[in-house]
Amino acid sequence: MSEGTCEGKPKLPVRHDWYQTDAAVVITVLVKNIQNECLKVEFNESFVKLNISQPEYEPCEMCFKLSYKVVPEQCSYKLTPSKIEIKLKKAEGLRWEKLEGDPIAENIKAVPADPTSKLDGPPSYPTSKKGKDWAVVEKEIKKQEAEEKPEGEEALNKLFQEIYGKGSDEVKRAMNKSYMESGGTVLSTNWDEICRRKVDVKPPDGCEFKKWN
């Protein structure tokens, strides 16, 4: 068995990057098609640890030993088909010069408090290393998100939104009227048909529609 493999399985292709806002640090782990049951994330005030057990790859453990402390109770992560996005709440409003390792004392700077600050979007200044082109990083992440294909109910809702957004006024009226009158069980785009009558409730097979007082 070659070094760095487990039972002949290849290593999981994974890479990461990070940025920060006034209140948080966001780590983006770019790895595809990870199921929720195959991922375990552990938050600590000084580190964040990921364990990924994708069946076709050897187990992968990532541990980020943070430069500064975070608030574990206010940390979270989001899993998508193309990445794991980890949001870490800063314990202090400091600008991190680097993600991991001991703090650089001479470079510690307080970040101005901004009550309207949000976690969304990268900052306008570099964080993890000098000369980092964050516009390129953000573009790559957005490209990954655009390639994600919604499934199930999410895909159906997206289809309805596209039809409604591109539809004529008659299509929109038909969709609104049919949806409201049927209690959300019918969605039609045919205004010529829908305008002549009240749309009946049509629950799925095996279901019974009930009104709540």
C-alpha positions in Angstrom: 0.0 0.0 0.0 1.5 3.4 -1.0 2.0 6.1 1.5 -0.9 8.5 2.0 -3.6 6.1 1.0 -6.1 4.0 3.0 -6.8 0.5 1.6 -5.8 1.7 -1.8 -8.3 4.6 -1.9 -7.2 7.9 -3.3 -7.0 11.1 -1.3 -10.1 13.4 -1.4 -9.5 16.4 -3.7 -10.0 19.3 -1.4 -8.7 22.9 -1.1 -9.7 25.9 0.9 -9.6 29.7 1.1 -10.8 32.3 3.6 -11.9 35.9 4.0 -13.1 38.0 6.9 -15.6 40.7 7.8 -15.7 43.0 10.8 -17.5 40.3 12.9 -16.6 37.0 11.4 -14.1 34.8 9.5 -15.4 32.7 6.6 -13.6 29.5 5.5 -14.6 28.1 2.1 -13.6 24.4 1.7 -14.0 23.6 -2.0 -15.0 19.9 -2.2 -17.7 18.3 -4.3 -20.7 16.0 -3.6 -20.2 15.5 0.1 -23.3 14.1 1.9 -24.4 15.5 5.2 -24.0 12.2 7.0 -20.3 12.0 5.7 -19.4 15.3 7.3 -18.6 16.2 11.0 -17.6 19.7 12.0 -16.3 20.5 15.5 -16.0 24.1 16.7 -13.7 25.2 19.5 -12.6 28.7 20.6 -9.1 28.0 19.2 -9.7 25.6 16.3 -12.3 24.2 13.9 -12.0 20.5 12.8 -13.6 18.8 9.8 -13.9 15.0 9.4 -15.0 13.9 5.9 -15.7 10.2 5.3 -16.5 9.9 1.6 -16.8 6.2 0.9 -14.7 6.2 -2.3 -11.9 8.2 -0.8 -9.6 7.7 2.3 -10.9 9.5 5.4 -10.0 13.2 5.4 -9.4 15.3 8.5 -8.8 19.1 8.4 -8.0 21.0 11.5 -7.6 24.8 11.3 -5.7 26.1 14.4 -7.0 29.6 14.5 -4.9 32.8 15.0 -7.5 34.3 17.4 -10.3 33.0 19.4 -13.9 32.6 18.1 -17.3 32.0 19.8 -18.1 28.3 19.2 -21.8 28.7 20.0 -22.2 31.3 17.3 -20.3 29.4 14.6 -22.0 27.5 11.8 -21.5 25.8 8.5 -23.4 25.3 5.3 -23.0 22.3 3.0 -23.7 22.6 -0.8 -22.8 20.2 -3.7 -19.6 22.2 -4.4 -18.3 23.4 -1.1 -18.5 23.6 2.7 -18.8 27.2 4.0 -17.8 27.7 7.6 -18.7 30.9 9.4 -16.7 31.7 12.6 -17.8 34.5 15.0 -14.9 36.5 16.1 -14.4 36.8 19.9 -12.8 40.2 19.4 -13.2 42.8 16.7 -9.6 42.4 15.4 -8.4 42.1 11.8 -6.7 38.8 11.4 -3.4 38.9 9.5 -3.6 35.1 8.9 -6.0 32.3 9.5 -3.8 29.9 11.4 -0.9 30.1 13.9 0.1 32.5 16.7 -1.2 36.1 16.5 1.3 38.6 15.0 1.4 41.1 17.9 2.8 44.0 16.0 0.1 43.8 13.4 -2.9 43.5 15.7 -5.4 46.2 14.7 -8.9 46.8 15.9 -11.6 46.6 13.2 -14.0 49.6 13.4 -17.4 48.4 14.8 -20.1 48.4 12.2 -23.6 47.4 13.6 -24.8 46.9 10.0 -22.0 44.5 9.1 -23.1 41.2 7.6 -21.3 37.9 7.0 -22.2 37.8 3.3 -19.6 38.7 0.7 -15.8 39.1 0.9 -14.1 42.1 2.3 -12.5 44.9 0.2 -9.1 44.2 1.7 -6.8 41.2 1.6 -6.7 38.9 4.6 -4.9 35.5 4.3 -1.9 36.7 2.4 -0.6 39.8 0.6 -1.4 40.2 -3.0 -4.4 37.9 -2.9 -6.8 38.7 -5.7 -10.1 38.4 -3.9 -12.1 39.3 -7.0 -10.8 36.1 -8.6 -11.6 34.0 -5.5 -15.2 35.4 -5.3 -15.7 34.8 -9.1 -14.5 31.2 -8.7 -16.9 30.5 -5.8 -19.8 32.1 -7.6 -19.0 29.9 -10.7 -19.2 26.8 -8.5 -22.5 27.9 -7.1 -23.9 28.6 -10.6 -23.0 25.1 -11.6 -24.9 23.6 -8.7 -28.1 22.0 -10.0 -31.2 22.2 -7.7 -33.1 19.0 -7.0 -36.6 18.0 -5.9 -38.8 20.7 -4.5 -36.1 23.3 -4.9 -35.8 22.6 -8.6 -39.6 22.8 -9.0 -39.8 26.1 -7.2 -37.0 27.5 -9.3 -38.9 26.4 -12.5 -42.1 28.1 -11.3 -40.1 31.3 -10.5 -38.6 31.3 -14.0 -42.1 30.8 -15.6 -43.6 33.6 -13.5 -40.7 36.0 -14.1 -40.7 35.5 -17.9 -44.5 35.1 -18.3 -47.0 37.7 -19.6 -49.5 39.5 -17.4 -52.1 36.9 -18.3 -49.8 34.0 -17.3 -49.1 35.7 -14.0 -52.8 36.3 -13.3 -53.6 32.7 -14.1 -50.8 31.4 -11.8 -51.9 33.7 -9.0 -55.7 32.9 -9.3 -55.3 29.2 -9.7 -52.8 29.0 -6.7 -54.9 31.1 -4.4 -58.3 29.6 -5.2 -57.1 26.0 -5.1 -55.3 26.4 -1.7 -51.9 25.9 -3.4 -52.9 22.5 -5.0 -53.2 23.8 -8.6 -50.9 26.1 -10.6 -52.0 27.0 -14.1 -50.7 29.4 -16.8 -53.8 29.3 -19.0 -55.7 32.5 -18.3 -58.4 31.8 -20.9 -59.4 28.7 -19.0 -58.8 29.9 -15.4 -60.7 33.2 -15.8 -64.1 31.5 -16.6 -64.4 29.5 -13.3 -63.3 29.2 -9.7 -60.4 26.7 -9.4 -61.3 23.7 -7.3 -59.0 22.2 -4.7 -57.1 19.2 -6.1 -55.0 17.5 -3.3 -52.5 14.8 -4.3 -53.8 11.2 -4.5 -54.3 9.7 -1.1 -54.5 13.1 0.6 -57.5 15.0 1.9 -57.8 18.8 1.9 -59.0 20.3 5.2 -59.6 23.9 6.1 -58.2 25.2 9.4 -60.3 27.6 11.4 
